[in-house]
Amino acid sequence: MTITAESKFVELVRSWLVSLPHDLKIAFDAMDDENLPRPVREVAAGAVIYVVSPNDSVADRNEAVVSYADDAVLLRLALANALGGKGEDEQAFKGRFPELFEGLEENLSICKNVMGDLMTWLEQKAGSLKNIDYKGKKAPKFLDDEEAREELYEDGLVFRTDYPVDEKTITDKLKKAQTVIDAMKRRKAEEARAKGLSA
């Protein structure tokens, strides 16, 4: 990994971590946008669930900041894939949020260069987001059930209010790509253990 690739990656992940609460709002917008194709909205709902789920078992408070890295990358990956179609509505939606979508493909390929297999792992997760289970319901349910949707909004609000990352914390905590890679490897191993697989 070259120094430039690493520093670009670190900059990217830092900025994505800082903007995660805002990006989550964009995912909520995609989930609610009835002009978007149903599969896109289901993936957006899955991405929201993935981010607000309290599934990080990180004990060390210092690690908490970096433990959101997979959420930040996965959310953008999922939206990039879901909205990859050339449809007018997809394009219109992306046009409303240039801060997220401009240059996203190029940025994701920087991540892939640095993260290697971990990016493949996140891509697989992004592909199965609509099957994600949250409080006993699958992602599509949150599009159809008013009560479930309200609950998800509440959880999103709590997430955004309690989110521990800002410019200052992230600059202190994230200086090397390896920090992110190690955090994601731990997350991947935890998930594998939870499923009874070896990492």
N, C-alpha and C positions, 0 to 999 in steps of 0.2 A: 504494500500500500504506500503510495507516494505521500509526501508531506502535504502537497496541495490537495490531494483527494481527501486526506484525513481532515485538514482544516476546513475544507468546504463542507464535509459531512458534519463536523462538530457544529459549525455555524448554522447549518440547516436544522439539525435536530434541536439546537438551542431555540431557534426562532419558532419551530413547530411546537415545542413544549410550551413556550410562552403564549402562543396563540391557540392552544388546545381548547380552552373554554369557548373562544370565538368560533373555532372550527366545529365544535360540538353543536353550536347554534345553527351553523350552516347545514349540518347533517339533519337536525330537526326540521329545518326548512325544506330540505329535499324529501324527507319523510312525509311532510304535510302537503307538498305541492301536487295537486291533483292533475296537473298537466303532464307530469312525468309518468313514464310507463310504470306499471305496478311493480315489476321486478326491481327497478331502480329504487323505488320507495322502500321495498322490503330490505334491500341491502343497506340503505341509509338507516332504517330502524335497527338493523342488526349492529351497525357501527355505533350507534348511540348506546345500545345496550352494552356492547363490549367496553365502551369507555366508562359508563357509569357503574358497571358491576363492581362490587367491592371484592375483586378476586386477586388482589395483590397481597401475597403473604409476606410482605417485606417488613421485617421487624425493625431494622435500623433506620432511624429517621433520616439520616443523610442519604440513604438509598432511595427514600421515598420520591425524591425529585426525578431521579433517573428511571425509577420503576414505571413512570408514565411514558417512557420512550416508545414502547411497542404500541401503546394506545395512539400516540401522536402519528406514528408512521402508518399504522393499520388504517386509521380513519381516512387519511389522504389516499392511501392505496385503494381502499374500498370505493371511495367516491370517484376516483380517477377511472377505475374499471367499470363501475356501474354507469357512469356518465360518458363512457367512451364512444357511445353510438353517435351517429351523425344527425340524429333527429333534431328538428327545429327546437323542440322543447328542451332537449338536453343542452343544446348550444345556448339557448336563451338563459337557462339556469346558470350555466358556467359563466356567461357574460356578466351576471349580477355579482359574481364573487371573484374578480380577477386576482385578489390577494391570495386566494387559495389555488386557483386553477392555472394561472399564468406560469409557464415554465415548469409545471408539475411533473411532466413526463421526464424531462431532463433531470430534475432533482431526484426523482425516484430511481433513475439509473445510477446516480451518484451513490445512493444508499445501497443499491444492489452490488456495486463494485466493492464497497467497503464491507458490507454485511454478508455477502455470499449466501451460504445455505440458510442463514437466519431470514433472509428476505424471501426465500422460497417457502419457508415455514409460514411467514406472515401472508404470503400470497395465497397459500392453501386455506388459511384461516379466513381471509377476505372472501374467498370463494364460497365458504359455507356459513357466512354470517346470518343468512335468513333462517338457518336452522338452530340458531343459538337460543338457549332456553334462559328465561329470566323470570323469576318468581312464578315458575310453573307454566309460563306461556312462551310460545315461539314468536319470533319477530313479526310475522304477518298479522298476528292477533292484535298488535299494538296499532295497526292501521284501522282495524275494524271495530275495536271495542273502545268506546269513549272513556270508560272508567280506567282501563289499562293505560290508555294514552295519557290521561291526567296524571296517573301515578308516575309514569315515566318522566313527564315534564317536571314533576316535583323533585324526582331523584336527580334530574339534570340540573335543576336549580341549586340543589344542595351541593352537587359536585362542583359547580362553578363558584359557589360561595366559599367552599372549604378548600379549594384547589391551592396547594402549597407552593406553586412555582411562579416566580416573576423574574425579571431581568437579572436582579442581583443574585438571588439564590442560584440561578442556573449558571451564571458566570463562575461562581465559586465552586459549584459541584461538578461541572462538566467541562473538562479541559482536553480529554483524550477520547478518541473513538472507542478505545478498549473498554472504557467505563460503561458505555451504552451496550456494547457487544456482550460484556460479562452479565449485565443486568438481564438482557434478553435470553442469554443462555440459561440463566437460572430460571427464568419464567418458563422457558420451553421444557426444562427438566421437571419443574413442578407439575406442569400440565401432563407430561408423560407419566409421572408417578401417579397423579390423580386418576389417570386412565388405566393404570396398572401396566404401563409399557416401560421399557427402558429408554432413556433419553437418546 
